[in-house]
């Protein structure tokens, strides 16, 4: 049997079964990739990022939220004398009309939780590594949410 030609066999809509399977797999791959792209918003889009959604970040890329802009500055390693193992701190620059501030997030000594900050009197939080509502986050993903305090 020669392998350079497709085997002859049954046809469906003018295609061999093997060609039909290839077309179906290609369509499924295109659908999967477009769904994956829709699930994770990308930095520097013209539309603001929705609060409470996963968003990807990287150094020097600005994310626009409805009330402010946030830019990831980078991470730094700190080693205080009381905890020589140290930990990573992720720093973000938050800009709004009234000014700017640096917001930092860290696991510290192991308690993974949100870091809170205020913009124009409104409370927000940033989550990395794990979101209380969305579960585990990958490296380079975060969730920023408005906080409603009682």
C-alpha positions, 0 to 999 in steps of 0.5 A, a space after each residue: 500500500 502506498 502512503 503518499 496517497 489518501 486511501 480511497 473509501 467512503 465519501 461524505 459531502 464529497 470528502 473522504 472520511 479522513 479529510 472530513 476528520 481533518 476538517 473537523 479537528 481543525 474547526 475544533 482547534 480554531 473554536 478552542 483557541 478563540 474561546 481561550 482568548 476570550 477567557 483571558 483579557 489582554 493588557 493594553 486593550 482599548 476597552 477597560 478591564 472588568 472588575 472581578 475578571 482574570 487579566 494577564 499582566 507583565 512588566 511595563 504593560 498598562 491595564 485600563 480599569 474603569 476608575 484607574 490605570 494599573 502598570 506592573 512594575 516588577 517583583 522584588 525579593 525581601 529578606 527581613 531579619 526575622 524571616 531569613 527565607 524571605 519572599 517575593 513582593 509584586 509591585 504595581 503603579 496605580 494612576 488616576 486623575 488625582 495622582 498615583 500610588 504604588 500597590 504591592 502584593 505578597 504571600 509574605 510568610 504564606 498567607 495568600 490573600 488580597 492586598 487592599 488599596 483605595 482610589 478616590 475614596 473607593 476600596 479595591 483589592 488585588 489578588 495574585 496566585 489565588 482568587 477567593 471567587 475564581 480559584 487558582 491563578 496562573 503566573 502573570 494573572 491577577 484579579 482586581 475587584 471593588 470591595 464593598 465594606 459593611 
